[in-house]
Amino acid sequence: MRIGIVCPYAWDVPGGVQFHIRDLAEYFIRLGHEVSVLAPADDDTPLPPYVVSAGRAVPVPYNGSVARLNFGFLSAARVRRWLHDGEFDVIHIHEPTSPSLGLLACWAASGPIVATFHTSNPRSRAMIAAYAILQAALEKISARIAVSEYARRTLVEHLGGDAVVIPNGVDVDFFARAEPKPEWQGETIGFIGRIDEPRKGLPVLMKALPRILAERPNARLLVAGRGDEEEAVETLPEELRSRVEFLGMISDDDKARFLRSIDLYVAPNTGGESFGIILVEAMSAGAPVLASDLPAFAQVLDQGAAGELFTNEDADTLAEAAVRLLGDPERLAQLSRQGSAHVRRFDWSTVGADILSVYETVTAGAAAVATDERSGLRARFGLARD
């Protein structure tokens, strides 16, 4: 099958949607399908052979964050050329309502179109206001996927229609077989995310840290991600700052080793999450998880059975839970076992097969429609069958 996948966000800026698309493309390539991904990217960005650049992206405020998107006449021309050259059996557009390549591709594409909706935003005035503009594009979509019930709800409430829920996928074994790194071990709390993006919740964790470190004198925090490190610790007392180590951006291999090394992964995100891929990655690596009780996080963690939850934006309950868990090795081991078992449902062997079933359904439907149309033309003009 020839599969075209559209990524709305800059390929060279790490994010859950980009990782999902990358892993999905590579999963299908391993199965023998031909895959091309169209994504915004700077001209000097090294790209995998299956990625085609649609040009430089620009930062745009979107869904409580800043997304790097690509839009305009030049981008539209590149979308049309990519569609023409690809001759795809199916087009898979991610975030077709974002002001980026997804919407451009939806306008320009013909044939079977599958769309995946990642965003969870229950009060999106912009999406409601843009409905009239989006309607013509959305009507071309053959099948809709939402990565969570909360992304599906956003779609239904703002744009109508419905979607099948298929979660983001993870290569569980990649994380499970990673080797721990000795210097990252030893009563360590882990955090991965953009340091200077408030909704990722690092300020909440920093507020909880003095109590955690006071009651667990051997504990420390490891932080991986880009951002202003000095600003991140400015609220901490001077004597505690040495117990926070910033690793900067880390590779995928080091991320797996990081998650295999730590005693507790904390996800203090405050909102705007429709899934929580980092929770799945942490569970894949066997890391016990403590996360804010966002609805999407609670769903990923099986309502607290596969990881513990604390009250969103409440540093006191975060600190209390972290101290209790770090002092209870048996509970940490139990969370590790339960998370490792639960996470198998998010492996690409399951998620990829579900997405491929959607592709096969829409392409079969398109073939049936084409056959009916040919039969109608033959009957109309008295043509013989093939």
C-alpha positions as CSV (number, residue, x, y, z in Angstrom):
1,M,0.0,0.0,0.0
2,R,1.2,3.5,-0.8
3,I,0.6,5.6,2.3
4,G,1.0,9.4,2.5
5,I,1.1,10.9,6.1
6,V,0.9,14.6,6.8
7,C,2.6,16.0,9.9
8,P,1.3,19.5,10.9
9,Y,4.2,20.4,13.2
10,A,7.9,21.0,12.6
11,W,9.8,17.8,12.2
12,D,12.9,19.1,14.0
13,V,11.0,20.2,17.2
14,P,10.3,17.2,19.4
15,G,6.7,16.6,20.3
16,G,4.3,13.7,20.8
17,V,2.6,14.1,17.4
18,Q,5.9,14.0,15.5
19,F,7.0,11.0,17.5
20,H,3.7,9.2,16.8
21,I,4.0,9.9,13.1
22,R,7.6,8.8,12.9
23,D,7.0,5.5,14.7
24,L,3.8,4.9,12.7
25,A,5.7,5.5,9.4
26,E,8.6,3.2,10.4
27,Y,6.1,0.5,11.6
28,F,4.4,0.4,8.2
29,I,7.8,0.5,6.3
30,R,8.9,-2.6,8.3
31,L,5.7,-4.3,7.1
32,G,6.6,-3.6,3.5
33,H,4.4,-0.6,2.7
34,E,5.6,2.5,0.8
35,V,5.4,5.5,3.1
36,S,6.0,9.2,2.6
37,V,5.6,11.8,5.3
38,L,5.1,15.5,4.5
39,A,6.2,17.8,7.3
40,P,7.5,21.3,7.9
41,A,11.2,21.4,8.3
42,D,14.1,23.9,7.9
43,D,16.1,23.3,4.7
44,D,19.2,22.3,6.6
45,T,17.4,19.8,8.8
46,P,18.6,16.2,8.3
47,L,15.5,14.1,7.5
48,P,14.8,10.4,7.3
49,P,14.5,9.2,3.7
50,Y,10.8,8.9,4.0
51,V,10.2,12.5,5.1
52,V,9.6,15.3,2.5
53,S,10.0,18.9,3.7
54,A,7.2,21.3,3.0
55,G,9.4,24.3,4.0
56,R,10.2,26.3,7.1
57,A,7.7,26.4,9.9
58,V,6.8,29.5,12.0
59,P,5.8,29.6,15.7
60,V,2.1,30.1,16.3
61,P,0.2,30.0,19.6
62,Y,-2.0,26.9,19.5
63,N,-3.9,24.9,22.1
64,G,-2.2,26.5,25.1
65,S,1.3,26.1,23.6
66,V,3.4,27.4,20.8
67,A,3.4,25.1,17.7
68,R,5.7,25.5,14.7
69,L,3.3,25.3,11.7
70,N,3.5,25.8,8.0
71,F,0.9,27.6,5.9
72,G,0.7,29.7,2.8
73,F,0.8,29.7,-1.0
74,L,4.3,28.1,-1.2
75,S,3.2,25.4,1.3
76,A,0.0,24.7,-0.7
77,A,2.0,24.3,-3.9
78,R,4.4,21.8,-2.1
79,V,1.4,19.9,-0.8
80,R,-0.1,19.6,-4.3
81,R,3.2,18.4,-5.8
82,W,3.7,15.8,-3.0
83,L,0.1,14.5,-3.5
84,H,0.7,14.3,-7.3
85,D,4.0,12.6,-7.1
86,G,3.0,10.2,-4.4
87,E,-0.1,8.6,-6.1
88,F,-1.1,7.4,-2.6
89,D,-3.7,4.7,-1.9
90,V,-4.6,6.5,1.3
91,I,-3.7,9.9,2.8
92,H,-3.4,10.1,6.6
93,I,-3.7,13.6,7.9
94,H,-2.9,14.5,11.5
95,E,-4.6,17.5,13.0
96,P,-6.6,18.5,9.9
97,T,-8.1,21.5,11.6
98,S,-4.8,23.1,12.6
99,P,-3.7,26.1,10.4
100,S,-0.9,24.0,8.8
101,L,-0.2,21.3,6.3
102,G,-3.1,19.1,7.5
103,L,-5.7,21.6,6.4
104,L,-3.9,22.3,3.2
105,A,-3.7,18.6,2.4
106,C,-7.3,18.1,3.3
107,W,-8.4,20.8,0.8
108,A,-6.1,19.5,-2.0
109,A,-6.3,15.7,-1.6
110,S,-8.7,13.4,-3.4
111,G,-9.4,9.7,-2.7
112,P,-9.5,8.0,0.7
113,I,-8.5,10.3,3.5
114,V,-8.0,9.3,7.2
115,A,-7.7,12.0,9.8
116,T,-6.3,11.7,13.3
117,F,-7.3,14.2,15.9
118,H,-4.8,14.7,18.8
119,T,-6.1,17.8,20.5
120,S,-8.1,18.0,23.7
121,N,-9.6,21.4,24.2
122,P,-13.1,21.5,25.6
123,R,-13.5,25.3,25.2
124,S,-11.9,26.1,21.8
125,R,-13.7,29.2,20.6
126,A,-11.3,29.3,17.6
127,M,-12.4,25.9,16.5
128,I,-16.1,26.8,16.8
129,A,-15.6,30.1,14.9
130,A,-13.6,28.3,12.2
131,Y,-16.3,25.6,11.6
132,A,-17.6,27.2,8.4
133,I,-14.1,27.3,6.9
134,L,-13.3,23.8,8.1
135,Q,-16.5,22.1,7.1
136,A,-15.7,21.7,3.4
137,A,-12.4,20.0,4.2
138,L,-13.8,17.8,6.9
139,E,-16.5,16.5,4.6
140,K,-13.8,14.9,2.4
141,I,-12.5,12.8,5.3
142,S,-13.3,9.1,4.9
143,A,-12.5,8.0,8.5
144,R,-11.7,9.8,11.7
145,I,-9.4,8.6,14.5
146,A,-9.0,10.2,17.9
147,V,-6.1,9.4,20.1
148,S,-8.2,9.4,23.3
149,E,-11.8,9.7,24.5
150,Y,-11.0,13.4,25.3
151,A,-9.8,14.1,21.8
152,R,-12.9,12.4,20.4
153,R,-15.1,14.5,22.7
154,T,-13.4,17.8,21.5
155,L,-14.1,16.7,17.9
156,V,-17.7,15.8,18.6
157,E,-18.5,18.9,20.6
158,H,-16.8,21.4,18.2
159,L,-17.1,19.9,14.7
160,G,-19.8,17.2,14.9
161,G,-19.4,13.7,13.6
162,D,-17.6,11.0,15.5
163,A,-14.3,9.1,15.5
164,V,-12.9,5.7,16.5
165,V,-10.5,5.9,19.4
166,I,-7.1,4.4,18.7
167,P,-4.4,5.5,21.1
168,N,-0.9,6.7,20.4
169,G,1.6,3.8,20.0
170,V,4.9,3.0,21.5
171,D,7.6,0.4,20.8
172,V,7.3,-1.1,24.3
173,D,10.3,-3.5,23.8
174,F,12.6,-0.6,22.9
175,F,12.1,0.9,26.3
176,A,11.9,-2.4,28.2
177,R,15.3,-3.6,27.0
178,A,17.2,-0.4,27.6
179,E,20.2,-0.6,29.9
180,P,20.0,1.6,33.0
181,K,22.7,4.3,33.4
182,P,24.5,4.0,36.8
183,E,24.9,7.7,37.2
184,W,21.1,8.2,36.9
185,Q,20.3,5.6,39.5
186,G,19.9,6.1,43.3
187,E,16.6,7.4,44.6
188,T,16.0,9.6,41.5
189,I,12.9,11.4,40.4
190,G,12.6,12.0,36.7
191,F,10.9,14.6,34.5
192,I,11.0,15.0,30.7
193,G,9.5,17.9,28.9
194,R,9.9,21.5,27.8
195,I,11.2,23.3,30.8
196,D,9.8,26.7,29.9
197,E,6.3,25.6,28.9
198,P,4.1,26.1,32.0
199,R,1.5,23.4,31.1
200,K,4.2,20.7,31.3
201,G,4.1,21.5,35.1
202,L,7.7,21.7,36.1
203,P,7.0,24.8,38.3
204,V,4.5,22.6,40.3
205,L,7.2,19.9,40.8
206,M,9.7,22.6,41.8
207,K,7.3,23.9,44.4
208,A,6.9,20.4,45.8
209,L,10.6,19.6,45.8
210,P,11.7,21.2,49.1
211,R,9.4,19.0,51.1
212,I,10.4,15.9,49.1
213,L,14.1,16.6,49.5
214,A,13.6,17.5,53.2
215,E,12.0,14.1,53.9
216,R,14.1,12.1,51.5
217,P,17.6,13.5,52.0
218,N,19.2,11.2,49.4
219,A,16.7,12.0,46.7
220,R,17.4,14.1,43.6
221,L,15.6,15.3,40.5
222,L,16.8,14.7,36.9
223,V,15.3,16.9,34.3
224,A,15.5,16.3,30.5
225,G,14.3,18.9,28.1
226,R,15.1,22.2,26.5
227,G,14.6,25.6,28.3
228,D,16.0,28.1,30.7
229,E,17.6,26.0,33.5
230,E,18.5,28.9,35.8
231,E,14.9,30.2,35.6
232,A,13.6,26.7,36.4
233,V,15.3,26.6,39.8
234,E,15.1,30.2,40.8
235,T,12.3,29.4,43.3
236,L,14.4,26.7,45.0
237,P,16.5,27.6,48.0
238,E,20.2,27.9,47.0
239,E,21.2,24.8,49.1
240,L,18.8,22.6,47.2
241,R,19.7,23.5,43.6
242,S,22.6,21.1,43.5
243,R,20.1,18.2,43.9
244,V,18.5,19.1,40.6
245,E,20.4,17.9,37.5
246,F,19.6,19.2,34.0
247,L,20.4,16.9,31.1
248,G,19.2,19.1,28.3
249,M,17.8,17.4,25.2
250,I,18.5,13.7,25.2
251,S,18.4,11.2,22.4
252,D,15.7,8.5,22.1
253,D,18.2,5.9,23.3
254,D,19.1,8.0,26.3
255,K,15.4,8.7,27.0
256,A,14.9,4.9,27.3
257,R,17.9,4.6,29.5
258,F,16.7,7.5,31.6
259,L,13.3,6.0,32.2
260,R,14.9,2.6,33.0
261,S,17.2,4.2,35.6
262,I,14.9,6.4,37.7
263,D,13.0,5.4,40.8
264,L,9.9,7.5,40.1
265,Y,8.7,9.3,37.0
266,V,6.6,12.5,37.8
267,A,4.3,14.0,35.2
268,P,3.0,17.3,36.7
269,N,1.3,18.5,33.5
270,T,-1.5,21.0,34.2
271,G,-3.7,20.8,31.1
272,G,-4.0,20.6,27.4
273,E,-3.2,16.9,27.2
274,S,-5.3,14.6,25.1
275,F,-3.2,11.4,25.8
276,G,0.2,11.3,27.6
277,I,2.7,9.5,25.5
278,I,5.4,10.0,28.1
279,L,3.4,8.0,30.6
280,V,3.3,5.1,28.2
281,E,7.0,5.3,27.5
282,A,7.7,5.4,31.3
283,M,5.5,2.4,31.9
284,S,7.2,0.6,29.0
285,A,10.6,1.1,30.7
286,G,9.2,-0.2,34.0
287,A,9.3,3.2,35.7
288,P,6.7,3.8,38.4
289,V,4.5,6.8,37.4
290,L,3.1,9.6,39.5
291,A,0.9,12.0,37.4
292,S,-1.5,14.8,37.8
293,D,-5.1,13.7,37.7
294,L,-5.9,15.1,34.2
295,P,-8.7,13.0,32.7
296,A,-6.4,11.9,29.8
297,F,-3.7,10.8,32.2
298,A,-6.1,9.0,34.4
299,Q,-7.3,7.0,31.4
300,V,-3.8,6.1,30.3
301,L,-3.0,5.0,33.8
302,D,-6.2,2.8,34.0
303,Q,-7.7,5.2,36.6
304,G,-4.8,4.8,38.9
305,A,-4.3,1.1,38.7
306,A,-1.1,1.4,36.5
307,G,0.2,4.5,38.1
308,E,-0.7,6.9,41.0
309,L,-2.4,10.2,40.5
310,F,-2.3,13.5,42.5
311,T,-4.5,16.5,42.5
312,N,-3.7,18.7,39.4
313,E,-1.6,21.8,40.2
314,D,-1.4,20.9,43.9
315,A,2.2,20.8,45.0
316,D,1.4,19.5,48.5
317,T,-0.4,16.4,47.3
318,L,2.4,15.8,44.8
319,A,5.0,16.0,47.5
320,E,3.0,13.8,49.9
321,A,2.6,11.1,47.2
322,A,6.3,11.3,46.1
323,V,7.6,11.0,49.7
324,R,5.3,8.1,50.4
325,L,6.3,6.2,47.2
326,L,10.0,6.8,47.6
327,G,9.8,5.3,51.1
328,D,7.8,2.2,49.9
329,P,9.9,0.0,47.6
330,E,7.2,-2.7,47.5
331,R,4.7,-0.2,46.2
332,L,7.2,1.1,43.6
333,A,7.8,-2.5,42.5
334,Q,4.1,-3.2,42.3
335,L,3.5,0.0,40.1
336,S,6.3,-1.1,37.9
337,R,4.8,-4.6,37.4
338,Q,1.3,-3.2,36.8
339,G,2.4,-0.5,34.4
340,S,4.5,-3.0,32.4
341,A,1.5,-5.3,32.0
342,H,-1.0,-2.5,31.2
343,V,1.2,-0.8,28.6
344,R,1.2,-3.7,26.2
345,R,-2.1,-2.5,24.8
346,F,-0.3,0.6,23.5
347,D,2.4,-1.4,21.6
348,W,2.6,-0.7,17.9
349,S,1.8,-4.4,17.2
350,T,-1.7,-3.5,18.4
351,V,-2.1,0.2,17.6
352,G,-0.5,-0.1,14.1
353,A,-2.7,-3.1,13.2
354,D,-5.8,-1.1,14.2
355,I,-4.8,1.9,12.1
356,L,-4.0,-0.4,9.1
357,S,-7.5,-1.8,9.5
358,V,-8.9,1.7,9.1
359,Y,-6.8,2.2,5.9
360,E,-8.0,-1.1,4.5
361,T,-11.6,-0.2,5.2
362,V,-11.5,3.2,3.5
363,T,-9.5,2.0,0.5
364,A,-11.9,-1.0,0.0
365,G,-14.8,1.4,0.2
366,A,-13.2,3.7,-2.4
367,A,-12.7,0.8,-4.7
368,A,-16.3,-0.3,-4.3
369,V,-17.5,3.2,-5.1
370,A,-15.2,3.3,-8.2
371,T,-16.6,0.0,-9.4
372,D,-20.2,1.2,-8.9
373,E,-19.4,4.4,-10.8
374,R,-17.8,2.4,-13.7
375,S,-20.8,0.1,-13.8
376,G,-23.1,3.1,-13.9
377,L,-21.2,4.6,-16.8
378,R,-21.3,1.3,-18.8
379,A,-25.0,1.0,-18.3
380,R,-25.5,4.7,-19.3
381,F,-23.5,4.5,-22.5
382,G,-24.1,0.8,-23.3
383,L,-20.5,-0.3,-22.7
384,A,-19.5,-3.9,-22.3
385,R,-18.0,-5.1,-19.1
386,D,-14.2,-5.4,-18.8
